[in-house]
Amino acid sequence: MVARPRRLLIGLAEYVDLPDWRVLRLRAKVDTGARSSALHVDNLRELPRDRVRFDVRLHRRHPERTVTVEAKVTRRTRVRSTSGVSELRIFVETRIRVGSTTFTAELGLVDRQRMIYRMLLGRTALGARFYVDPSRRYLLGGEAGTAAVSALRRSAP
């Protein structure tokens, strides 16, 4: 009999890392009601060869704290927003680390400027990896703080 991997218990909000983009401790809301995941970006620009460039805003109160990312577009599709309006969204793929679990997921690039959390983790990304306790936050540790760019980013050529 093959043992199933253990699911990790997470809260309504957790700090996540996007290691391919060298983004650490980004506050994310875990939303089992949302199918797809979303990431707040600024300055979204389409590039040749089905690529995009955008700025990941690390903290909602400090707009100057950003990381510029270039990524391949995985798809463009219509998504119904929380307000019920259907909008065309660009999706990219990257690795996401939640606690000790790292996985690849698609992120819709959106304007979440009015939202508290810069990122939303939907149920497709959550998969069968996690149990969610909606009554708690930051179960995987970390005190309230801001996202940081890793030392690797600062030392990159």
NULO-286584 format. One line per 4 residues: number of its first residue (from 1); their letters; for each residue x, y, z of C-alpha. Coordinates in steps of 0.25 Angstrom, whole numbers, plus 5000, padded with zeros to 4 digits. Layout:
BEGIN
NUM) A) X Y Z; ...
! end
This chain:
BEGIN
1) MVAR) 5000 5000 5000; 5005 5014 4996; 5005 5024 5007; 4999 5037 5004
5) PRRL) 5007 5050 5007; 5002 5057 5019; 4994 5069 5018; 4999 5082 5025
9) LIGL) 4990 5090 5033; 4990 5105 5029; 4981 5117 5033; 4973 5127 5026
13) AEYV) 4985 5135 5023; 5000 5130 5022; 5013 5136 5018; 5018 5130 5004
17) DLPD) 5030 5130 4996; 5032 5131 4981; 5046 5126 4980; 5047 5126 4965
21) WRVL) 5045 5141 4966; 5053 5143 4979; 5041 5148 4987; 5040 5144 5002
25) RLRA) 5029 5145 5012; 5018 5150 5003; 5005 5151 5011; 4994 5142 5004
29) KVDT) 4980 5139 5007; 4976 5125 5006; 4962 5124 4999; 4956 5111 4997
33) GARS) 4944 5118 4990; 4953 5123 4978; 4957 5113 4967; 4969 5121 4963
37) SALH) 4980 5128 4970; 4983 5143 4968; 4995 5152 4970; 4995 5167 4970
41) VDNL) 5004 5173 4960; 5007 5187 4955; 5013 5191 4941; 5008 5179 4934
45) RELP) 5014 5179 4920; 5013 5169 4909; 5026 5165 4902; 5029 5157 4889
49) RDRV) 5029 5142 4889; 5017 5141 4899; 5024 5147 4911; 5020 5158 4921
53) RFDV) 5028 5167 4930; 5022 5172 4943; 5025 5178 4957; 5022 5170 4969
57) RLHR) 5018 5179 4980; 5023 5174 4993; 5015 5182 5003; 5002 5190 5001
61) RHPE) 5007 5202 5009; 5020 5203 5003; 5018 5203 4987; 5033 5206 4985
65) RTVT) 5036 5191 4990; 5035 5184 4977; 5042 5173 4969; 5042 5173 4954
69) VEAK) 5039 5159 4948; 5038 5154 4934; 5030 5141 4931; 5024 5133 4921
73) VTRR) 5009 5134 4919; 5003 5120 4921; 4989 5125 4917; 4979 5136 4915
77) TRVR) 4965 5133 4920; 4952 5140 4925; 4951 5139 4940; 4939 5144 4949
81) STSG) 4944 5154 4959; 4939 5155 4974; 4930 5166 4969; 4924 5156 4959
85) VSEL) 4930 5163 4946; 4936 5155 4936; 4950 5160 4932; 4961 5155 4923
89) RIFV) 4973 5150 4931; 4987 5147 4928; 4993 5134 4936; 5007 5131 4938
93) ETRI) 5013 5119 4945; 5023 5119 4957; 5028 5111 4969; 5021 5114 4982
97) RVGS) 5026 5111 4996; 5016 5110 5007; 5024 5105 5020; 5031 5093 5016
101) TTFT) 5023 5090 5004; 5028 5095 4990; 5019 5093 4977; 5017 5099 4964
105) AELG) 5004 5107 4961; 4998 5117 4952; 4995 5131 4956; 4986 5141 4950
109) LVDR) 4992 5155 4949; 4982 5165 4955; 4980 5178 4962; 4978 5175 4976
113) QRMI) 4981 5189 4981; 4969 5191 4989; 4971 5177 4996; 4978 5174 5009
117) YRML) 4986 5162 5003; 4995 5164 4991; 4992 5149 4987; 4981 5140 4987
121) LGRT) 4983 5124 4988; 4971 5117 4981; 4967 5103 4982; 4974 5098 4970
125) ALGA) 4988 5102 4975; 4984 5097 4989; 4980 5083 4983; 4981 5072 4993
129) RFYV) 4993 5078 5000; 4987 5085 5011; 4976 5086 5021; 4971 5100 5024
133) DPSR) 4966 5105 5038; 4959 5118 5034; 4958 5122 5049; 4973 5124 5050
137) RYLL) 4984 5131 5042; 4999 5129 5040; 5000 5115 5046; 5013 5112 5039
141) GGEA) 5020 5123 5047; 5025 5137 5045; 5021 5149 5052; 5014 5160 5045
145) GTAA) 5024 5167 5035; 5027 5171 5021; 5031 5163 5009; 5046 5163 5007
149) VSAL) 5055 5161 4994; 5065 5150 4997; 5080 5153 4998; 5081 5145 4985
153) RRSA) 5073 5156 4978; 5082 5167 4983; 5095 5159 4980; 5090 5155 4966
157) P) 5097 5161 4954
! end
